[in-house]
């Protein structure tokens, strides 16, 4: 004869509750560890959240093209913004770059971000020319160190 007694519904519910609470604590601990890891590793944080920005930009470009606007200009603007972000990061990391250059880079980048869509066809070339100027400045101020700017 076996000693297996049927468990009551109340005992089964209590057992299930305890199991669920233990699982909740384990998942919260894992989630907390992931949060701490992402906060301590900025590159992981950027790569994790950057896809939201890319989806938004691609959607905006799609609708610009759909409604007869020049979405290609907007695409160039977003590409140029990324290029400026890379240049700013590199300029901030190099001790040989003058603070004025970094400040000018930040100001130009902010102006590019604030540029309205309806003026892009007139102003985009200005920002492209400034990009080449900044590239030259970065290369001249750190001639021994090779500064690579990704396209």
Rosetta constraint file for C-alpha pairs under 8 A:
AtomPair CA 7 CA 11 HARMONIC 6.19 0.50
AtomPair CA 7 CA 12 HARMONIC 6.58 0.50
AtomPair CA 8 CA 12 HARMONIC 6.30 0.50
AtomPair CA 9 CA 13 HARMONIC 6.16 0.50
AtomPair CA 10 CA 14 HARMONIC 6.19 0.50
AtomPair CA 11 CA 15 HARMONIC 6.09 0.50
AtomPair CA 12 CA 16 HARMONIC 6.12 0.50
AtomPair CA 13 CA 17 HARMONIC 6.09 0.50
AtomPair CA 14 CA 18 HARMONIC 6.28 0.50
AtomPair CA 15 CA 19 HARMONIC 6.23 0.50
AtomPair CA 16 CA 20 HARMONIC 6.10 0.50
AtomPair CA 17 CA 21 HARMONIC 6.14 0.50
AtomPair CA 18 CA 22 HARMONIC 6.22 0.50
AtomPair CA 19 CA 23 HARMONIC 6.27 0.50
AtomPair CA 20 CA 24 HARMONIC 6.07 0.50
AtomPair CA 21 CA 25 HARMONIC 6.25 0.50
AtomPair CA 22 CA 26 HARMONIC 6.31 0.50
AtomPair CA 23 CA 27 HARMONIC 6.12 0.50
AtomPair CA 24 CA 28 HARMONIC 6.05 0.50
AtomPair CA 25 CA 29 HARMONIC 6.15 0.50
AtomPair CA 26 CA 30 HARMONIC 6.28 0.50
AtomPair CA 27 CA 31 HARMONIC 6.03 0.50
AtomPair CA 28 CA 32 HARMONIC 5.99 0.50
AtomPair CA 29 CA 33 HARMONIC 6.24 0.50
AtomPair CA 30 CA 34 HARMONIC 6.26 0.50
AtomPair CA 31 CA 35 HARMONIC 6.19 0.50
AtomPair CA 32 CA 36 HARMONIC 6.25 0.50
AtomPair CA 33 CA 37 HARMONIC 6.14 0.50
AtomPair CA 34 CA 38 HARMONIC 6.17 0.50
AtomPair CA 35 CA 39 HARMONIC 6.16 0.50
AtomPair CA 36 CA 40 HARMONIC 6.22 0.50
AtomPair CA 37 CA 41 HARMONIC 6.21 0.50
AtomPair CA 38 CA 42 HARMONIC 6.76 0.50
AtomPair CA 38 CA 44 HARMONIC 6.05 0.50
AtomPair CA 38 CA 45 HARMONIC 5.37 0.50
AtomPair CA 39 CA 45 HARMONIC 6.95 0.50
AtomPair CA 41 CA 45 HARMONIC 6.49 0.50
AtomPair CA 42 CA 46 HARMONIC 6.13 0.50
AtomPair CA 43 CA 47 HARMONIC 6.15 0.50
AtomPair CA 44 CA 48 HARMONIC 5.99 0.50
AtomPair CA 45 CA 49 HARMONIC 6.27 0.50
AtomPair CA 46 CA 50 HARMONIC 5.63 0.50
AtomPair CA 47 CA 51 HARMONIC 7.27 0.50
AtomPair CA 49 CA 53 HARMONIC 7.49 0.50
AtomPair CA 50 CA 54 HARMONIC 6.45 0.50
AtomPair CA 51 CA 55 HARMONIC 6.09 0.50
AtomPair CA 52 CA 56 HARMONIC 6.22 0.50
AtomPair CA 53 CA 57 HARMONIC 6.12 0.50
AtomPair CA 54 CA 58 HARMONIC 6.06 0.50
AtomPair CA 55 CA 59 HARMONIC 6.07 0.50
AtomPair CA 56 CA 60 HARMONIC 6.14 0.50
AtomPair CA 57 CA 61 HARMONIC 6.16 0.50
AtomPair CA 57 CA 75 HARMONIC 7.96 0.50
AtomPair CA 57 CA 78 HARMONIC 7.63 0.50
AtomPair CA 58 CA 62 HARMONIC 6.10 0.50
AtomPair CA 59 CA 63 HARMONIC 6.28 0.50
AtomPair CA 60 CA 64 HARMONIC 6.12 0.50
AtomPair CA 61 CA 65 HARMONIC 6.25 0.50
AtomPair CA 61 CA 71 HARMONIC 4.86 0.50
AtomPair CA 61 CA 72 HARMONIC 7.40 0.50
AtomPair CA 61 CA 74 HARMONIC 6.43 0.50
AtomPair CA 61 CA 75 HARMONIC 6.57 0.50
AtomPair CA 62 CA 66 HARMONIC 6.04 0.50
AtomPair CA 62 CA 71 HARMONIC 6.93 0.50
AtomPair CA 63 CA 67 HARMONIC 6.07 0.50
AtomPair CA 63 CA 71 HARMONIC 7.87 0.50
AtomPair CA 64 CA 68 HARMONIC 6.44 0.50
AtomPair CA 64 CA 69 HARMONIC 4.96 0.50
AtomPair CA 64 CA 70 HARMONIC 6.35 0.50
AtomPair CA 64 CA 71 HARMONIC 4.97 0.50
AtomPair CA 65 CA 69 HARMONIC 5.33 0.50
AtomPair CA 65 CA 70 HARMONIC 5.94 0.50
AtomPair CA 65 CA 71 HARMONIC 4.97 0.50
AtomPair CA 65 CA 72 HARMONIC 7.99 0.50
AtomPair CA 70 CA 74 HARMONIC 7.25 0.50
AtomPair CA 71 CA 75 HARMONIC 6.21 0.50
AtomPair CA 72 CA 76 HARMONIC 6.19 0.50
AtomPair CA 73 CA 77 HARMONIC 6.17 0.50
AtomPair CA 73 CA 120 HARMONIC 6.61 0.50
AtomPair CA 73 CA 121 HARMONIC 6.85 0.50
AtomPair CA 73 CA 124 HARMONIC 7.90 0.50
AtomPair CA 74 CA 78 HARMONIC 6.27 0.50
AtomPair CA 74 CA 117 HARMONIC 7.16 0.50
AtomPair CA 74 CA 120 HARMONIC 7.60 0.50
AtomPair CA 75 CA 79 HARMONIC 6.20 0.50
AtomPair CA 76 CA 80 HARMONIC 6.02 0.50
AtomPair CA 77 CA 81 HARMONIC 6.14 0.50
AtomPair CA 77 CA 112 HARMONIC 7.80 0.50
AtomPair CA 77 CA 120 HARMONIC 7.86 0.50
AtomPair CA 77 CA 124 HARMONIC 7.11 0.50
AtomPair CA 78 CA 82 HARMONIC 6.38 0.50
AtomPair CA 79 CA 83 HARMONIC 6.34 0.50
AtomPair CA 80 CA 84 HARMONIC 6.18 0.50
AtomPair CA 80 CA 128 HARMONIC 7.47 0.50
AtomPair CA 81 CA 85 HARMONIC 6.23 0.50
AtomPair CA 81 CA 109 HARMONIC 6.83 0.50
AtomPair CA 81 CA 112 HARMONIC 7.22 0.50
AtomPair CA 81 CA 113 HARMONIC 7.18 0.50
AtomPair CA 82 CA 86 HARMONIC 6.37 0.50
AtomPair CA 83 CA 87 HARMONIC 6.29 0.50
AtomPair CA 83 CA 149 HARMONIC 7.46 0.50
AtomPair CA 83 CA 150 HARMONIC 7.21 0.50
AtomPair CA 83 CA 151 HARMONIC 6.79 0.50
AtomPair CA 84 CA 88 HARMONIC 6.04 0.50
AtomPair CA 84 CA 105 HARMONIC 7.48 0.50
AtomPair CA 84 CA 109 HARMONIC 6.27 0.50
AtomPair CA 84 CA 131 HARMONIC 7.33 0.50
AtomPair CA 85 CA 89 HARMONIC 6.20 0.50
AtomPair CA 85 CA 109 HARMONIC 7.76 0.50
AtomPair CA 86 CA 90 HARMONIC 6.21 0.50
AtomPair CA 86 CA 149 HARMONIC 6.61 0.50
AtomPair CA 86 CA 150 HARMONIC 7.37 0.50
AtomPair CA 87 CA 91 HARMONIC 5.97 0.50
AtomPair CA 87 CA 105 HARMONIC 7.98 0.50
AtomPair CA 87 CA 135 HARMONIC 7.79 0.50
AtomPair CA 87 CA 149 HARMONIC 6.55 0.50
AtomPair CA 88 CA 92 HARMONIC 6.07 0.50
AtomPair CA 88 CA 102 HARMONIC 6.62 0.50
AtomPair CA 88 CA 105 HARMONIC 6.40 0.50
AtomPair CA 88 CA 106 HARMONIC 7.02 0.50
AtomPair CA 89 CA 93 HARMONIC 6.29 0.50
AtomPair CA 90 CA 94 HARMONIC 6.34 0.50
AtomPair CA 90 CA 147 HARMONIC 7.59 0.50
AtomPair CA 91 CA 97 HARMONIC 6.07 0.50
AtomPair CA 91 CA 102 HARMONIC 6.17 0.50
AtomPair CA 91 CA 138 HARMONIC 7.09 0.50
AtomPair CA 92 CA 97 HARMONIC 7.58 0.50
AtomPair CA 92 CA 102 HARMONIC 6.70 0.50
AtomPair CA 96 CA 141 HARMONIC 6.27 0.50
AtomPair CA 96 CA 142 HARMONIC 5.88 0.50
AtomPair CA 97 CA 101 HARMONIC 6.88 0.50
AtomPair CA 97 CA 102 HARMONIC 7.39 0.50
AtomPair CA 97 CA 138 HARMONIC 6.79 0.50
AtomPair CA 97 CA 141 HARMONIC 5.88 0.50
AtomPair CA 97 CA 142 HARMONIC 6.93 0.50
AtomPair CA 98 CA 102 HARMONIC 6.82 0.50
AtomPair CA 98 CA 141 HARMONIC 7.82 0.50
AtomPair CA 99 CA 103 HARMONIC 6.13 0.50
AtomPair CA 100 CA 104 HARMONIC 6.05 0.50
AtomPair CA 101 CA 105 HARMONIC 6.09 0.50
AtomPair CA 101 CA 134 HARMONIC 7.82 0.50
AtomPair CA 101 CA 137 HARMONIC 7.84 0.50
AtomPair CA 102 CA 106 HARMONIC 6.25 0.50
AtomPair CA 103 CA 107 HARMONIC 6.22 0.50
AtomPair CA 104 CA 108 HARMONIC 6.04 0.50
AtomPair CA 105 CA 109 HARMONIC 6.01 0.50
AtomPair CA 105 CA 134 HARMONIC 7.43 0.50
AtomPair CA 106 CA 110 HARMONIC 6.10 0.50
AtomPair CA 107 CA 111 HARMONIC 6.16 0.50
AtomPair CA 108 CA 112 HARMONIC 6.13 0.50
AtomPair CA 108 CA 127 HARMONIC 7.78 0.50
AtomPair CA 109 CA 113 HARMONIC 6.25 0.50
AtomPair CA 110 CA 114 HARMONIC 6.26 0.50
AtomPair CA 111 CA 115 HARMONIC 6.10 0.50
AtomPair CA 112 CA 127 HARMONIC 7.13 0.50
AtomPair CA 115 CA 119 HARMONIC 7.08 0.50
AtomPair CA 115 CA 120 HARMONIC 7.11 0.50
AtomPair CA 116 CA 120 HARMONIC 6.79 0.50
AtomPair CA 119 CA 123 HARMONIC 6.10 0.50
AtomPair CA 120 CA 124 HARMONIC 5.22 0.50
AtomPair CA 121 CA 125 HARMONIC 7.93 0.50
AtomPair CA 123 CA 127 HARMONIC 6.80 0.50
AtomPair CA 124 CA 128 HARMONIC 6.34 0.50
AtomPair CA 125 CA 129 HARMONIC 6.14 0.50
AtomPair CA 126 CA 130 HARMONIC 6.25 0.50
AtomPair CA 127 CA 131 HARMONIC 6.09 0.50
AtomPair CA 128 CA 132 HARMONIC 6.53 0.50
AtomPair CA 129 CA 133 HARMONIC 6.37 0.50
AtomPair CA 130 CA 134 HARMONIC 6.13 0.50
AtomPair CA 131 CA 135 HARMONIC 6.13 0.50
AtomPair CA 132 CA 136 HARMONIC 6.23 0.50
AtomPair CA 133 CA 137 HARMONIC 6.23 0.50
AtomPair CA 134 CA 138 HARMONIC 6.07 0.50
AtomPair CA 135 CA 139 HARMONIC 6.23 0.50
AtomPair CA 136 CA 140 HARMONIC 6.04 0.50
AtomPair CA 137 CA 141 HARMONIC 6.00 0.50
AtomPair CA 138 CA 142 HARMONIC 6.25 0.50
AtomPair CA 138 CA 147 HARMONIC 7.38 0.50
AtomPair CA 139 CA 143 HARMONIC 5.62 0.50
AtomPair CA 139 CA 146 HARMONIC 7.46 0.50
AtomPair CA 139 CA 147 HARMONIC 6.54 0.50
AtomPair CA 142 CA 146 HARMONIC 7.49 0.50
AtomPair CA 142 CA 147 HARMONIC 7.78 0.50
